[in-house]
Amino acid sequence: MRVELDVHPLLLAPGEGEIVTDRPAKTLRILGELDEAIVTWFRYAPGEKGPDAHVHHHHTDAFYVLEGELELTLGAERKVVTAQPGTFAAAPPDTLHTFRNASADQVVFLNLHVPSMGFGDHIRGKNDAFDQHDPPADGGRPFADAVLTTPADAETLEHEASTHRVLCDLPQLTAIDMTFQPEFEGVDPHTHADHVDAFYVLEGQVEFRVGDEPRVVGPGTFFAAPPGAVHGFRNADADPIRVLNLHAPPGGFVDRLRA
């Protein structure tokens, strides 16, 4: 196992992150910005709209709803869908998409760009050459090529002390809703040479390894291990834990879970 001694995981407590926008209509924070992926946290007030319908030629744009309802338009057919909490949606390269809050309540969601392609500088107003384009004349890829998955309809992989719901398994990104029971023994410290392994804590108390120090964190915490960063985790108390786990690129992780 090759260990990069100068590479360390990222750990952000709830509410932390680089604030790009914070006004009554919306809040945008950058949680983690790496070459392989950028993860951002959005809050939209009722009626707030996202960008015009667009495509990305070289990367995947994905969404995970934490609170409220997010209206998404996906595919050449411009199919409109409503994503509830726990829903994961993704637009692979050349798949039309846009989003807005069409409800009477605020919506909170994570947005991922994989790979990041300079999205951080784009939302900072510093990257006019970002990979974002008007839809092609034929509308691009069909809705069937997009991802729209709820925990209820996800592929479910049951293990002795854990349940894994595969929300997304695309060439550029894997997303899994993971629940671990109190008897779960944890994942020993390890590294990945070729991809980012990231977590957003949804329920319970999780102990992550950050360098040589164990850190116990709760819901709303974001953790990301870049390639070469030593990391591990376990259940920190007597209740189950639930996390959104992201691998960018996938690195065959879901296939190992299926084995």
N, C-alpha and C positions, 0 to 999 in steps of 0.2 A: 504494500500500500504506500503510495507516494503522498507525503504530507507537506503542504506548503506552510512553513512556520509563520509567514507574514500575512496569511489570509485568515480573517476572523469572521465569525457569523455576525449578522445584524440582529439586534433585539430592540424593538420599539414598544413602549408601554402604550395603553390606550390614550389617544389624544396627541401622541407624539408624531413627528414627521415634519418635513418641510412644507410650510403653508404657502401655497401658490395663490389661492383665492380664499377669502373669508368675508362674505357679505350676506345679507338676509336671504338672497335668492339661492346662493350655493356656497359650499365649502369644498375645497380641493386640497388634499395633502398627499405628498409623495411619501410612501412608506419605505420602499426599497427601490433603488435605481442601479441596476447592473447591466452589463452588455447583453446578457442572456434574457433578461426580463425586467420590466418595471411594473411595480404594483402601486396603485394609487387608491385613495379613499375619497369617495364623493358623497356629498349631501346635497340633494336638490329639493327646494321648496315646491309646494304645489304649483303646477303650471310651468315650471322651468323646463326649457328645451335644450337639448344637446346640439351638436353640429348638424348641418345639412347631411342628407344621405351621401355616403362616400364609400370608397373601397381602399384597401391597402394592398399593394402588389406583392410585398415581400414579408409580411408578418401577420400574425393572428391577433385580433382584438377581442378580448373576452370580458365577461361581466359576472359577478356573483352578488346576489341581492342579500343584504343583511337585515333590512327593515323596510317596510312599506311595499309599494308596487312600482316596478319599472316597466314602462311600455317600450318595446323594441320593435323596430322594423327590420326585417331580415330577408335577404335573397332577391333574386331578379324579379320575383312576383311581388316584392314589397309587402310581404305578409306581416301583419301587425299582431303581436302577441304580448301578453301581460305576464311578467315574471314576478312570482311571489318570493318571500324569504326562503333561502335555501336553494333557489334555482340558479343554475349555471348556464350561461349562453356564450357562444363564441362564433365569431365571423372569421373563417380562415381566409387566406389571401384571395383577393378578387371576389369576395362575397359582400354585396351591398349591405349596409347597416346604418342605423341611427337610433337614437333613444331620447326619451323625455319622461317627465313626471306628469302623467295625465290624471292623477288622483287628487283627492282633497287633503292628503296628508303628505308629510315629507317622506322621501325615499333615501335610503343609505345603501351604498353598494361599493364593491371593489371593482376596479377596472385594471386590466392587465394588457400590456403590449409585449408580445413574445416573438422574436427578440425585441429589445427596447427601441432600436432604430432611431435614437435621439428624441423619443417622445417627451422626455423630461424638458429638454430645451424648447421643444415645440410649445408646450403649455406655459413655459416661462416667457414666450414671445421671442425666442432667440434662434429658431430653426425654421426658416421658410421652406427649406428643401425636404421637410419631413415626408415620409412615405404615406401621403394621403391624397386621394385623387377623386375627381368626379366619376360617377359610375359610367361604364362603357355603354355604347348605344344599345347593346343587347341585354343590358341589365346585370351582366356578370353571372356568377354561379347561382344555381337555384337554391331555394330555401332548404331543400333536402341536404345540401352540403354544409349548412350551418349546424351548430349544436344548440339544443335547448333541452336541458335535463333537470328534473326535480329529483330529490332524494327518493320519492316514491317510485319513479319509473327508471331509476338508474340500475345498471348491472350491479348486483350485490354479491360480495364475496365474504362468506362467513368463515371465521377462524375461531379457535377455542376461546380466546379472550378478546376478540375484536371483530368489528363489522366494517367492511370497506365498501362504499358506494361510489362507483366510477362515474363521475360527472362529465368527464371530457377525456378523450384519448386521441389526440390529433398528432400529426408529425412534429409539430413545434411545441406541444404542451399537453401535459397530463394533469387533471384535477380530480382529487378524491376526497370525499366526505368520510372521515375516519372516526369511529367510536371505539374506545378502549375501556374495558372493564377494570375494576380495581385490582384484580389479580394479574393484570398485564405486567410483565416483568421489565418492559422497557426495551429500547434500542440502544445497544452499546455504542460508545463513541466510534465514529467512522468518517470517511470522506468520500466524495464523488469527484472523479477526475474530470468529468466532461459535462456536468450540468449543475444547475442551481436546485437546491431542495429547500422549499419554503413552507411556512405554516402560518395560518391565521387561527387563533384560538377562539372556538365558538362556545364551548361549555367546559366547566371544571377547572382544576388547578394542574398545570403542566410544569414539570421540571425540565428545563432545557440545559444542556451544557454549553456554556459560552466561554471558550478558552478552557481554563482549568476550574472554572467556577460554576457550580450549579445555581441556576436562577429559577425560582418558582414564580409563575405568572398566571394570570387569569384571562377571562374572555376579553377580546379586543386587542390582545397582544399580537404583534407581527414578528416573526423570526425567519431569517433567511441565511442559508449556508451557501456561499459561493463555491465554485469548484476548488477543491483542495482544503476547504475549511473543516476542521474537526467538529463534529456535532453529534448529539444524541439526545434522547428524551425519555421520560417515563411519567407515569401517573404519580402525582405528588400527595394524594390523600385517598380516602376511602370511597370516593364517588367516581363514577365514570368520567372520562374526558372525551371531548369531541373537537376535532380540528379539520380545517380545510387544508389539504396538503397539495402542493404544486411542484411539479418537476418540469424544468425548462432547460433544454429539450428533454423529452421523456426518459431517454436512457434505458428503455425496456423495463421500467419499474412495474407497470401493471402486469406485464407478462410474468414477472417473478411472483407477484401476489396471486396470480391465477394458478401457478404451478403447484 
